[in-house]
Amino acid sequence: MTVKTSISLTDEQEAYARSLVECGRYSCLSAVLQHGLDMLRRDNESHESKIQALQELIDRRRAGPFVPLEDKVDDFLAAVDRED
């Protein structure tokens, strides 16, 4: 199902979106905006999974012996990125 809605864009945003349609990358302005929203959704889901993974790391650290968190965070985030 599709829903018609009215949105406001800056002149620059509108020009960029139209240029993507004119060069044939997208069929219409709606397709440009739909793709952008899908990208934002995926990015947000990835961001949320990283927050959850960091919370789990913090919880494990609190439950066990003291280990400097700074030594583990970069490696942990790199591992989460590889999973995406």
MMTF fields as JSON, N, C-alpha, C and O atoms, coordinates in Angstrom:
{
  "mmtfVersion": "1.0.0",
  "mmtfProducer": "UNKNOWN",
  "numBonds": 335,
  "numAtoms": 336,
  "numGroups": 84,
  "numChains": 1,
  "numModels": 1,
  "chainsPerModel": [1],
  "groupsPerChain": [84],
  "chainIdList": ["A"],
  "bondAtomList": [4, 2, 8, 6, 12, 10, 16, 14, 20, 18, 24, 22, 28, 26, 32, 30, 36, 34, 40, 38, 44, 42, 48, 46, 52, 50, 56, 54, 60, 58, 64, 62, 68, 66, 72, 70, 76, 74, 80, 78, 84, 82, 88, 86, 92, 90, 96, 94, 100, 98, 104, 102, 108, 106, 112, 110, 116, 114, 120, 118, 124, 122, 128, 126, 132, 130, 136, 134, 140, 138, 144, 142, 148, 146, 152, 150, 156, 154, 160, 158, 164, 162, 168, 166, 172, 170, 176, 174, 180, 178, 184, 182, 188, 186, 192, 190, 196, 194, 200, 198, 204, 202, 208, 206, 212, 210, 216, 214, 220, 218, 224, 222, 228, 226, 232, 230, 236, 234, 240, 238, 244, 242, 248, 246, 252, 250, 256, 254, 260, 258, 264, 262, 268, 266, 272, 270, 276, 274, 280, 278, 284, 282, 288, 286, 292, 290, 296, 294, 300, 298, 304, 302, 308, 306, 312, 310, 316, 314, 320, 318, 324, 322, 328, 326, 332, 330],
  "bondOrderList": [1, 1, 1, 1, 1, 1, 1, 1, 1, 1, 1, 1, 1, 1, 1, 1, 1, 1, 1, 1, 1, 1, 1, 1, 1, 1, 1, 1, 1, 1, 1, 1, 1, 1, 1, 1, 1, 1, 1, 1, 1, 1, 1, 1, 1, 1, 1, 1, 1, 1, 1, 1, 1, 1, 1, 1, 1, 1, 1, 1, 1, 1, 1, 1, 1, 1, 1, 1, 1, 1, 1, 1, 1, 1, 1, 1, 1, 1, 1, 1, 1, 1, 1],
  "groupList": [{"groupName": "MET", "atomNameList": ["N", "CA", "C", "O"], "elementList": ["N", "C", "C", "O"], "formalChargeList": [0, 0, 0, 0], "bondAtomList": [1, 0, 2, 1, 3, 2], "bondOrderList": [1, 1, 2], "singleLetterCode": "M", "chemCompType": "L-PEPTIDE LINKING"}, {"groupName": "THR", "atomNameList": ["N", "CA", "C", "O"], "elementList": ["N", "C", "C", "O"], "formalChargeList": [0, 0, 0, 0], "bondAtomList": [1, 0, 2, 1, 3, 2], "bondOrderList": [1, 1, 2], "singleLetterCode": "T", "chemCompType": "L-PEPTIDE LINKING"}, {"groupName": "VAL", "atomNameList": ["N", "CA", "C", "O"], "elementList": ["N", "C", "C", "O"], "formalChargeList": [0, 0, 0, 0], "bondAtomList": [1, 0, 2, 1, 3, 2], "bondOrderList": [1, 1, 2], "singleLetterCode": "V", "chemCompType": "L-PEPTIDE LINKING"}, {"groupName": "LYS", "atomNameList": ["N", "CA", "C", "O"], "elementList": ["N", "C", "C", "O"], "formalChargeList": [0, 0, 0, 0], "bondAtomList": [1, 0, 2, 1, 3, 2], "bondOrderList": [1, 1, 2], "singleLetterCode": "K", "chemCompType": "L-PEPTIDE LINKING"}, {"groupName": "SER", "atomNameList": ["N", "CA", "C", "O"], "elementList": ["N", "C", "C", "O"], "formalChargeList": [0, 0, 0, 0], "bondAtomList": [1, 0, 2, 1, 3, 2], "bondOrderList": [1, 1, 2], "singleLetterCode": "S", "chemCompType": "L-PEPTIDE LINKING"}, {"groupName": "ILE", "atomNameList": ["N", "CA", "C", "O"], "elementList": ["N", "C", "C", "O"], "formalChargeList": [0, 0, 0, 0], "bondAtomList": [1, 0, 2, 1, 3, 2], "bondOrderList": [1, 1, 2], "singleLetterCode": "I", "chemCompType": "L-PEPTIDE LINKING"}, {"groupName": "LEU", "atomNameList": ["N", "CA", "C", "O"], "elementList": ["N", "C", "C", "O"], "formalChargeList": [0, 0, 0, 0], "bondAtomList": [1, 0, 2, 1, 3, 2], "bondOrderList": [1, 1, 2], "singleLetterCode": "L", "chemCompType": "L-PEPTIDE LINKING"}, {"groupName": "ASP", "atomNameList": ["N", "CA", "C", "O"], "elementList": ["N", "C", "C", "O"], "formalChargeList": [0, 0, 0, 0], "bondAtomList": [1, 0, 2, 1, 3, 2], "bondOrderList": [1, 1, 2], "singleLetterCode": "D", "chemCompType": "L-PEPTIDE LINKING"}, {"groupName": "GLU", "atomNameList": ["N", "CA", "C", "O"], "elementList": ["N", "C", "C", "O"], "formalChargeList": [0, 0, 0, 0], "bondAtomList": [1, 0, 2, 1, 3, 2], "bondOrderList": [1, 1, 2], "singleLetterCode": "E", "chemCompType": "L-PEPTIDE LINKING"}, {"groupName": "GLN", "atomNameList": ["N", "CA", "C", "O"], "elementList": ["N", "C", "C", "O"], "formalChargeList": [0, 0, 0, 0], "bondAtomList": [1, 0, 2, 1, 3, 2], "bondOrderList": [1, 1, 2], "singleLetterCode": "Q", "chemCompType": "L-PEPTIDE LINKING"}, {"groupName": "ALA", "atomNameList": ["N", "CA", "C", "O"], "elementList": ["N", "C", "C", "O"], "formalChargeList": [0, 0, 0, 0], "bondAtomList": [1, 0, 2, 1, 3, 2], "bondOrderList": [1, 1, 2], "singleLetterCode": "A", "chemCompType": "L-PEPTIDE LINKING"}, {"groupName": "TYR", "atomNameList": ["N", "CA", "C", "O"], "elementList": ["N", "C", "C", "O"], "formalChargeList": [0, 0, 0, 0], "bondAtomList": [1, 0, 2, 1, 3, 2], "bondOrderList": [1, 1, 2], "singleLetterCode": "Y", "chemCompType": "L-PEPTIDE LINKING"}, {"groupName": "ARG", "atomNameList": ["N", "CA", "C", "O"], "elementList": ["N", "C", "C", "O"], "formalChargeList": [0, 0, 0, 0], "bondAtomList": [1, 0, 2, 1, 3, 2], "bondOrderList": [1, 1, 2], "singleLetterCode": "R", "chemCompType": "L-PEPTIDE LINKING"}, {"groupName": "CYS", "atomNameList": ["N", "CA", "C", "O"], "elementList": ["N", "C", "C", "O"], "formalChargeList": [0, 0, 0, 0], "bondAtomList": [1, 0, 2, 1, 3, 2], "bondOrderList": [1, 1, 2], "singleLetterCode": "C", "chemCompType": "L-PEPTIDE LINKING"}, {"groupName": "GLY", "atomNameList": ["N", "CA", "C", "O"], "elementList": ["N", "C", "C", "O"], "formalChargeList": [0, 0, 0, 0], "bondAtomList": [1, 0, 2, 1, 3, 2], "bondOrderList": [1, 1, 2], "singleLetterCode": "G", "chemCompType": "PEPTIDE LINKING"}, {"groupName": "HIS", "atomNameList": ["N", "CA", "C", "O"], "elementList": ["N", "C", "C", "O"], "formalChargeList": [0, 0, 0, 0], "bondAtomList": [1, 0, 2, 1, 3, 2], "bondOrderList": [1, 1, 2], "singleLetterCode": "H", "chemCompType": "L-PEPTIDE LINKING"}, {"groupName": "ASN", "atomNameList": ["N", "CA", "C", "O"], "elementList": ["N", "C", "C", "O"], "formalChargeList": [0, 0, 0, 0], "bondAtomList": [1, 0, 2, 1, 3, 2], "bondOrderList": [1, 1, 2], "singleLetterCode": "N", "chemCompType": "L-PEPTIDE LINKING"}, {"groupName": "PRO", "atomNameList": ["N", "CA", "C", "O"], "elementList": ["N", "C", "C", "O"], "formalChargeList": [0, 0, 0, 0], "bondAtomList": [1, 0, 2, 1, 3, 2], "bondOrderList": [1, 1, 2], "singleLetterCode": "P", "chemCompType": "L-PEPTIDE LINKING"}, {"groupName": "PHE", "atomNameList": ["N", "CA", "C", "O"], "elementList": ["N", "C", "C", "O"], "formalChargeList": [0, 0, 0, 0], "bondAtomList": [1, 0, 2, 1, 3, 2], "bondOrderList": [1, 1, 2], "singleLetterCode": "F", "chemCompType": "L-PEPTIDE LINKING"}],
  "groupTypeList": [0, 1, 2, 3, 1, 4, 5, 4, 6, 1, 7, 8, 9, 8, 10, 11, 10, 12, 4, 6, 2, 8, 13, 14, 12, 11, 4, 13, 6, 4, 10, 2, 6, 9, 15, 14, 6, 7, 0, 6, 12, 12, 7, 16, 8, 4, 15, 8, 4, 3, 5, 9, 10, 6, 9, 8, 6, 5, 7, 12, 12, 12, 10, 14, 17, 18, 2, 17, 6, 8, 7, 3, 2, 7, 7, 18, 6, 10, 10, 2, 7, 12, 8, 7],
  "groupIdList": [1, 2, 3, 4, 5, 6, 7, 8, 9, 10, 11, 12, 13, 14, 15, 16, 17, 18, 19, 20, 21, 22, 23, 24, 25, 26, 27, 28, 29, 30, 31, 32, 33, 34, 35, 36, 37, 38, 39, 40, 41, 42, 43, 44, 45, 46, 47, 48, 49, 50, 51, 52, 53, 54, 55, 56, 57, 58, 59, 60, 61, 62, 63, 64, 65, 66, 67, 68, 69, 70, 71, 72, 73, 74, 75, 76, 77, 78, 79, 80, 81, 82, 83, 84],
  "secStructList": [7, 7, 7, 7, 7, 7, 7, 7, 7, 7, 2, 2, 2, 2, 2, 2, 2, 2, 2, 2, 2, 2, 6, 6, 1, 1, 1, 1, 2, 2, 2, 2, 2, 2, 2, 2, 2, 2, 2, 2, 2, 2, 2, 2, 2, 2, 2, 2, 2, 2, 2, 2, 2, 2, 2, 2, 2, 2, 2, 2, 2, 2, 2, 1, 1, 7, 7, 7, 6, 2, 2, 2, 2, 2, 2, 2, 2, 2, 2, 2, 2, 2, 2, 7],
  "xCoordList": [0.844, 0.0, 0.891, 1.911, 0.51, 1.238, 0.326, -0.898, 0.94, 0.222, 0.765, 1.979, -0.108, 0.329, 0.456, -0.396, 1.534, 1.763, 2.457, 3.025, 2.406, 3.064, 4.269, 4.171, 5.409, 6.617, 7.216, 6.881, 8.1, 8.82, 10.299, 10.865, 10.915, 12.342, 12.966, 12.308, 14.238, 14.943, 15.17, 15.049, 15.493, 15.785, 16.93, 16.892, 17.934, 19.097, 18.712, 19.161, 17.888, 17.45, 16.626, 16.81, 15.734, 14.876, 15.709, 15.477, 16.667, 17.521, 18.341, 18.494, 18.864, 19.651, 18.785, 19.189, 17.608, 16.708, 16.321, 16.313, 16.007, 15.654, 16.831, 16.644, 18.049, 19.223, 19.391, 19.824, 19.054, 19.134, 18.109, 18.368, 16.956, 15.919, 16.346, 16.245, 16.819, 17.187, 18.33, 18.365, 19.257, 20.373, 19.99, 20.8, 18.756, 18.258, 18.514, 18.228, 19.04, 19.319, 18.029, 17.945, 17.025, 15.721, 14.645, 14.844, 13.504, 12.425, 11.611, 11.011, 11.586, 10.8, 11.275, 12.065, 10.789, 11.18, 10.766, 11.498, 9.612, 9.162, 10.165, 10.443, 10.711, 11.685, 12.947, 13.531, 13.372, 14.538, 14.283, 15.111, 13.151, 12.826, 12.605, 13.019, 11.964, 11.762, 13.099, 13.291, 14.021, 15.34, 16.067, 16.7, 15.976, 16.605, 16.05, 16.807, 14.751, 14.133, 14.546, 14.776, 14.641, 15.1, 16.533, 16.86, 17.385, 18.764, 18.802, 19.569, 17.988, 17.933, 17.47, 17.997, 16.485, 15.986, 17.09, 17.297, 17.805, 18.897, 19.994, 20.526, 20.333, 21.361, 20.936, 21.743, 19.68, 19.173, 19.2, 19.558, 18.825, 18.854, 20.277, 20.505, 21.23, 22.637, 23.099, 23.79, 22.714, 23.077, 22.508, 23.203, 21.264, 20.622, 21.316, 21.477, 21.728, 22.396, 23.753, 24.176, 24.439, 25.718, 25.511, 26.292, 24.478, 24.178, 23.873, 24.357, 23.072, 22.735, 23.993, 24.169, 24.86, 26.092, 26.991, 27.588, 27.095, 27.897, 27.304, 28.037, 25.98, 25.337, 25.623, 25.866, 25.593, 25.908, 27.353, 27.635, 28.269, 29.674, 29.824, 30.55, 29.15, 29.198, 28.624, 29.19, 27.505, 26.888, 27.82, 27.948, 28.473, 29.417, 30.591, 31.06, 31.069, 32.198, 31.811, 32.586, 30.625, 30.171, 30.012, 30.213, 29.651, 29.399, 30.683, 30.675, 31.778, 33.013, 34.116, 33.877, 35.325, 36.47, 36.737, 36.351, 37.39, 37.66, 38.601, 39.68, 38.165, 38.977, 38.799, 37.663, 39.883, 39.728, 38.873, 39.242, 37.766, 36.82, 37.43, 37.129, 38.281, 38.864, 39.636, 39.703, 40.218, 40.999, 40.122, 40.612, 38.866, 37.984, 37.008, 36.558, 36.675, 35.601, 35.909, 35.055, 37.089, 37.41, 37.334, 36.783, 37.889, 37.823, 36.388, 36.004, 35.6, 34.212, 33.4, 32.631, 33.571, 32.836, 33.256, 32.425, 34.526, 34.998, 34.332, 33.961, 34.178, 33.519, 32.052, 31.528, 31.383, 29.981, 29.853, 28.939, 30.752, 30.726, 30.893, 30.255, 31.741, 31.939, 30.681, 30.459, 29.841, 28.587, 27.551, 26.681, 27.622, 26.619, 26.78, 26.027],
  "yCoordList": [-1.172, 0.0, 1.237, 1.276, 2.219, 3.484, 4.571, 4.496, 5.567, 6.688, 7.956, 8.148, 8.814, 10.112, 11.07, 11.11, 11.839, 12.801, 14.016, 13.956, 15.089, 16.312, 16.543, 16.447, 16.848, 17.128, 18.44, 18.937, 18.988, 20.203, 19.879, 19.223, 20.345, 20.185, 21.555, 22.491, 21.662, 22.895, 22.897, 21.86, 24.043, 24.129, 23.19, 22.529, 23.147, 22.293, 20.815, 20.057, 20.4, 19.005, 18.637, 17.57, 19.513, 19.256, 19.16, 18.278, 20.051, 20.04, 18.75, 18.151, 18.335, 17.103, 15.894, 15.045, 15.814, 14.693, 14.668, 13.605, 15.814, 15.877, 15.455, 14.794, 15.84, 15.457, 13.94, 13.38, 13.263, 11.803, 11.162, 10.117, 11.794, 11.297, 11.571, 10.693, 12.783, 13.165, 12.329, 12.058, 11.922, 11.103, 9.625, 8.799, 9.292, 7.933, 7.003, 5.809, 7.522, 6.652, 6.213, 5.099, 7.086, 6.775, 7.145, 8.005, 6.485, 6.712, 7.965, 8.549, 8.383, 9.55, 10.061, 9.406, 11.232, 11.799, 10.908, 10.791, 10.287, 9.384, 8.261, 7.892, 7.713, 6.622, 7.095, 6.347, 8.329, 8.888, 8.957, 8.516, 9.504, 9.657, 8.313, 8.128, 7.371, 6.045, 5.364, 4.753, 5.473, 4.873, 5.525, 4.836, 6.844, 7.553, 7.107, 6.917, 6.941, 6.479, 5.05, 4.724, 4.193, 2.824, 2.817, 2.037, 3.686, 3.785, 4.248, 3.714, 5.23, 5.713, 4.617, 4.486, 3.829, 2.741, 1.725, 1.308, 1.322, 0.352, 0.916, 0.205, 2.189, 2.824, 2.85, 2.581, 3.173, 3.213, 1.825, 1.686, 0.801, -0.565, -0.968, -1.612, -0.597, -0.892, -0.164, -0.738, 1.097, 1.902, 1.274, 1.168, 0.864, 0.25, -1.052, -1.333, -1.848, -3.109, -2.85, -3.612, -1.791, -1.447, -0.994, -1.356, -0.213, 0.213, -1.003, -1.105, -1.918, -3.12, -3.946, -4.449, -4.087, -4.857, -4.206, -4.904, -2.878, -2.184, -2.36, -2.532, -2.319, -2.519, -3.918, -4.102, -4.904, -6.271, -6.371, -7.059, -5.693, -5.684, -5.057, -5.578, -3.957, -3.286, -4.186, -4.291, -4.835, -5.737, -6.897, -7.265, -7.475, -8.576, -8.092, -8.799, -6.889, -6.324, -6.133, -6.453, -5.619, -5.397, -6.701, -6.737, -7.771, -9.051, -9.817, -10.714, -9.48, -10.241, -9.427, -8.347, -9.954, -9.23, -7.958, -7.85, -7.011, -5.727, -5.922, -6.501, -5.428, -5.381, -3.982, -3.535, -3.27, -1.92, -1.935, -2.56, -1.268, -1.248, -0.644, -1.082, 0.353, 1.037, 0.077, 0.277, -0.963, -1.919, -2.804, -3.385, -2.916, -3.851, -3.201, -3.859, -1.946, -1.321, -1.301, -1.689, -0.867, -0.792, -2.163, -2.296, -3.186, -4.533, -5.021, -5.66, -4.721, -5.158, -4.497, -5.166, -3.178, -2.479, -2.964, -3.066, -3.261, -3.792, -5.133, -5.404, -5.969, -7.249, -7.07, -7.791, -6.123, -5.854, -5.364, -5.784, -4.478, -3.981, -5.121, -5.122, -6.08, -7.216, -8.049, -8.672, -8.077, -8.839, -8.172, -8.857, -6.833, -6.103, -6.38, -5.854],
  "zCoordList": [0.0, 0.0, 0.0, 0.687, -0.752, -0.746, -0.199, -0.309, 0.382, 0.967, 0.359, 0.3, -0.089, -0.596, 0.573, 1.46, 0.559, 1.624, 1.035, -0.055, 1.749, 1.314, 2.207, 3.43, 1.595, 2.36, 1.881, 0.806, 2.687, 2.311, 2.212, 3.087, 1.142, 0.935, 0.737, 0.283, 1.081, 0.741, -0.769, -1.421, -1.309, -2.736, -3.116, -4.154, -2.265, -2.526, -2.519, -3.379, -1.561, -1.493, -2.722, -3.306, -3.1, -4.258, -5.53, -6.356, -5.693, -6.879, -6.942, -8.006, -5.794, -5.766, -6.107, -6.902, -5.514, -5.78, -7.259, -7.88, -7.814, -9.244, -10.12, -11.142, -9.716, -10.523, -10.537, -11.544, -9.43, -9.389, -10.325, -10.923, -10.443, -11.359, -12.803, -13.66, -13.067, -14.427, -14.989, -16.189, -14.141, -14.636, -14.729, -15.149, -14.339, -14.501, -13.33, -13.416, -12.255, -11.112, -10.424, -9.906, -10.419, -9.838, -10.842, -11.7, -10.724, -11.673, -11.372, -12.275, -10.095, -9.704, -8.349, -7.67, -7.966, -6.681, -5.516, -4.534, -5.617, -4.551, -4.333, -3.192, -5.415, -5.298, -4.582, -3.798, -4.846, -4.163, -2.662, -1.864, -2.288, -0.87, -0.195, 0.95, -0.875, -0.304, -0.032, 1.02, -0.985, -0.801, 0.376, 1.176, 0.479, 1.593, 2.935, 3.887, 3.021, 4.272, 4.61, 5.774, 3.582, 3.82, 4.356, 5.251, 3.807, 4.284, 5.734, 6.535, 6.075, 7.456, 8.406, 9.511, 7.978, 8.823, 9.081, 10.221, 8.024, 8.198, 9.095, 9.948, 8.907, 9.728, 11.193, 12.082, 11.44, 12.81, 13.445, 14.614, 12.684, 13.204, 13.555, 14.579, 12.72, 12.994, 14.248, 15.089, 14.367, 15.532, 16.802, 17.813, 16.749, 17.914, 18.303, 19.491, 17.32, 17.645, 18.29, 19.159, 17.879, 18.505, 19.943, 20.823, 20.193, 21.558, 22.429, 23.556, 21.904, 22.657, 22.935, 24.045, 21.945, 22.131, 23.174, 23.994, 23.154, 24.169, 25.56, 26.534, 25.654, 26.952, 27.484, 28.677, 26.586, 27.001, 27.478, 28.46, 26.793, 27.21, 28.589, 29.436, 28.814, 30.12, 31.203, 32.291, 30.911, 31.89, 32.238, 33.405, 31.219, 31.481, 32.31, 33.202, 32.02, 32.77, 34.234, 35.135, 34.461, 35.837, 36.605, 37.819, 35.904, 36.554, 36.86, 37.703, 36.195, 36.363, 36.999, 37.539, 36.931, 37.49, 36.694, 35.53, 37.323, 36.673, 35.492, 35.616, 34.36, 33.147, 32.592, 32.43, 32.292, 31.746, 30.481, 29.487, 30.518, 29.411, 28.158, 27.048, 28.322, 27.178, 26.281, 25.068, 26.871, 26.096, 25.22, 24.251, 25.532, 24.841, 23.866, 22.928, 24.059, 23.28, 21.794, 20.996, 21.394, 19.964, 19.3, 18.208, 19.959, 19.403, 19.312, 18.333, 20.331, 20.365, 19.252, 18.563, 19.075, 18.016, 16.636, 15.733, 16.47, 15.196, 14.905, 13.763, 15.922, 15.749, 15.398, 14.549, 16.037, 15.72, 14.292, 13.582, 13.846, 12.461, 11.457, 10.404, 11.779, 10.867, 10.744, 9.705, 11.788, 11.759, 10.865, 10.326, 10.689, 9.879, 8.454, 7.634]
}
